Amino acid sequence: MKTLGWLLGLGALAACQPLQQEVQPQQLADEPVRLIVACFISPQDTVLAAKVARSRPVLDDETVTSLEIMNATVTLQTGSRSVVLRYHPRLRYYRVTPDQFPIRAGETYQLIVQTPDGRRVEAQTTVPAAVDLQQVRLDSEVVQENHEVRKRFFAQYLWTDRSGETDYYQTEGIFSYPCVGCSPPKTVRQPVAFVSSTGTRAFYTDQDNNGKPIVSGKGYLGGSVPVGQPFFPAVFQKPFVLTADLLHLNTDSYRYHEALARQQQADGNPFAEPVIIPSNIQGGLGCFGAYNRSTVTVTVP
């Protein structure tokens, strides 16, 4: 589950005289209020969660938290099975544990959201099969930073694409190690920094590689170090544990998250082209998507 943030830059309009003449403020204020829903399901989920909010006109100055809807009826169903997600006031989203409603690969699920004032939106999505993460490689490269030659460590994931249909993937990971000198002792956990050539999070398709092996981009492990330092123990204290995740995304989840990553990359750039966030919520905005996770744990004792 990911919280939705909907920000519109009016400052850019103020710098463009032709648009000032064409856009009437009242037209922006008259936009109808719509439900916004975000829900992503997976067989590996430890909680099934959905976020529900309402849209607001551009000229509305209410806070984002005031847009959240706390009294909706949120239902997940497939075939003859269904479950109602309950609102959690501290976490501020609707949730249920997966033991009450297991998510299974290959099944199509419906999400229905109804509010007391009569608004209703719905969507459906199909959970893809898992794709095995076959290998994780640890390596390093020499980089130039601030006129100094340094070294960065990274991981790369290897898997084989399923043949016969278009598939979408995302790579994630967490590396953890004991904190050097911490009292009391604690474990440091950091995300693996996967980025694409455009600077956005790394997503992959098999458009030109159907049914063949795929190698991920580099997922960096922390910052750079002087070239003469070894991987261990100068950088990370043992044991070093990398939890590597390969997400097999369905089309709904891929299109939404890939567009969201591009939008976040362009945030604050007045010359960037606007990115339209796709929605599969009938009658509303947002995304109901699914993925299947494959995990490999690498431990350096």
Summary of the structure (lengths in Angstrom):
residues: 301
radius of gyration: 22.3
end to end distance: 33.6
largest distance: 66.4
contacts: 858
relative contact order: 0.17
helix: 12%
strand: 43%
